[in-house]
């Protein structure tokens, strides 16, 4: 018998027996979830929900705010800093002050979660927040912990920011191409877009519009994005809508306030743009989709615009920029625009209002999008990714970690 075969017939250690009998343990970390309604937080919640429903992974959710089924971690909230001690200087450099406040939130969260990680001993720690991931990386070195760090690149970070982590979840192919070109091994990355649940609403369009007090004659343009200028370009959207000079058009801006939100609201008022600014819960978001006539995401660089996908799944005509996210739907006939050009949003909205896409066309695109980005498929990919990272500790194949349809 060849010597190599001895590895298959040797006695199993006590430690291996213990490990083979337990589930893979994954910790999801989001310092803003429970307080903030932005992409990072919402996508973390949805990943947790998808794994609970579609896998047998032992998943724990750690959040900075109070959130159902999560463990709340002590931290200093970014909005607390922005509204108190940093308020006098927030207008000097809005973006930098916001980033500093967000950094403080992450650092304090990372410090106080260390005890939980020591106690729970997860196999994999997952987060979208780079400063926090770096703190955990060095804490792991200091304390000799064994968990793997998966960094989800949802913020369009440069490869130098995340190259040290054990694995990177990229949300679209362009980010992988960029990272490979700069020396990050392709096998160190997985392409797993955000999980997007089916859009469901139990209320009629008329009820949804009454919820927002829209008149029957209003033509409603929905934008789901943080209220800022530097990334989401809400100022550009306001200018484009104002240039239409359409008294029936009303903007519905669903997002979370940031330091320049006050100026954006004032800009809309001075431009005589009819706008509602709403911070909605996930439960109320289907009402906004149901009430709208069109959807706009004015940002140029989006590593994965989940809000746009939800709008497509709700059979709304969308106005989006051609980027890495839209490449994932390049074969579906999705219409994209160059939103970097002035007049682009205005022209596309005017076209949609004058000649709305056929219902059959919107329904077909919605079906394709729903199938391609289903919770179950994204959960399956996620399980494959983390299982490959810790094969000796999982003790269960990826097939065993997934819930089959008959078990749901």
Secondary structure, DSSP 8 states (H G I E B T S, - for coil): --GGGHHHHS---HHHHHHHTS--EEEEEESSTTT--SHHHHHHHHHHHHHHHHB--EEEEEESS--TT-EE-----HHHHHHTTTGGGTTTSHHHHHHHHHHHHHHHHHHHHHHHHHHH--SEEEES-HHHHHHHHHHHHHHT---EEEEEE-S---HHHHTTSSEEEESSHHHHHHHHHTT--GGGEEE-----------S-HHHHHHHTT--TT-EEEEEES-B-SSSS-HHHHHHHHHHH--TTEEEEEES-B-TTHHHHHHHHHHTT--EEEE---HHHHHHHHHH-SEEEE--S--S--HHHHHHHHTT-EEEEB-STTGGGGTTTT---B-TTSTTHHHHHHHHHHHS---HHHHHHHHHHHHHHT-HHHHHHHHHHHHHHHTHHHH-S-HHHHB--GGG-
